[in-house]
Amino acid sequence: MIRSISKLLAGATLASLAAMAPALAEPAKPECLAGAKPGGGFDLTCRLAANALLESKQISTPMTVTYMEGGVGAVAYNHVVGKRGKDGNLISAASSGSALLIAQGKFGQPDETAVRWLGALGADYGVIVVAADSPHKTLKELVAAYKADPAGFAVAGGGAVGSQDWMKGSLIAKAAKQDPKTMRYVALEGGGAVLTALEGGHVKVGSGDAAEMVKHHVAGKVRILAVMAPERLPGELAGVPTAREQGFEIDWPVWRGYYVGKDVSDADYDWWVKSFEAMAKTPEFAKERDARGLFEFTLIGSAFDARVKQDVERFKVLAKEAGM
């Protein structure tokens, strides 16, 4: 009898503790902060999460997307760190470009440990492009020609010196055993301007991303020599070899991800992690990702946190080697 009463009391105590434990609750006002004007990469990233979370029924209230431009995400990052560090309703868009800027100190005092990294839900990949009539048919041929005459190769990218496109070009310079600081880099406003410069013969090499270049490659307007991915990309780029296949250990995934405030509760953070994990397994999510020209690249929770910190360290080394 005493033993039975003890079991009953123990069960009641466990039930009481379970009732007192904080339940994982859906955010009442889900919001995604895009650190730029509408229409860019951060907007795309927020729309991906907002649509896929709703379509996969992880949230019942539509997610609001808000915009805060400045410093390619720096203003938004500092806003979250300084004013919304505890807000469990808020996720913010980020990319591998964010990690690159943090590595260069362009986000100010807050570093990669100033927020909690939530997850990446897709990626684009860097590509090296030449004009359709270029004599260079492979990356090996291009690197050999660059090595022989680095001053004769102007490299165009959609961003300033130190940007992702500049960094991709610098890796080609390094592969040719040349100093990236001496690279003739032409900073242009986006991939469209890079394509125009290539087609007009104003530059010999373009540094860009697969999603923005693939249609022009298929149309025969430019030639993608290599994709900076661990494996060949599916679909229309299946016939384009990777840089690795051509003997160059060069990867450049442009991941699209999210972070939350540093002081968000573990319960709120875990809710977002579990919701992202569940969403990522659904056909609704795959449809939304594919519609935005992104390739599969899913890292959530601690795995993504580790990846961001590894990327920041890698970018610090690349920036130092490039004299940034």
Helices and strands as residue ranges (DSSP letters): H 2-20, E 31-34, H 41-55, E 64-67, G 71-73, H 74-83, E 90-95, H 96-103, E 115-131, H 139-148, G 150-152, E 154-157, H 164-175, G 180-182, E 184-187, H 191-199, E 205-209, H 210-218, E 222-227, G 235-237, G 244-246, E 253-261, H 266-279, H 283-291, E 299-300, H 302-321
